[in-house]
Amino acid sequence: MPHLYICHQCRTRAPKRWDRREGAEADQQQHRDDAHGGHVPIGGDGIETVHADSRGDGLLPRHTFFAVLFLLALVLANCWRG
């Protein structure tokens, strides 16, 4: 599962997801250096694992969304068949 750096104090997240944790840790250190003078943010930060197919908003993965849309189209087509 991909890893993503999130800074809770700044209410921001890294623009890129990394397959390896080391990439997200590099984002974490870069943000700490740039925004917090190398210190750990008081509001906290961390690296989270995220779903690979997530659209980013946590609603539905892309493939699931299209599967639900397809099933809905089948149901509606069956209703109009009369």
C-alpha positions, 0 to 999 in steps of 0.5 A: 500500500502506498505511503503519504506524508501528512502535517496536521499542524499545517493541514497539508499533505504531500502531493505524491504517494510513495510505494516505499515508506522511505519516500514519504519519510523524505517528504516529511523531513523536507517539510519539517526543514522548510516549514518548521525549521527542522523541528517536529510540528507541535500539531503533529505529523505522520506517514499514513498508508493509503489505498492504492486505487483511492480517488483521494477523497476516501469515497470510493475506489475508481474501479468500485465506482464504475462497477456500481455505476454499471449495475445501476445502469443495468437495473434502470434498463431492466425497469424501462423494459416493461 
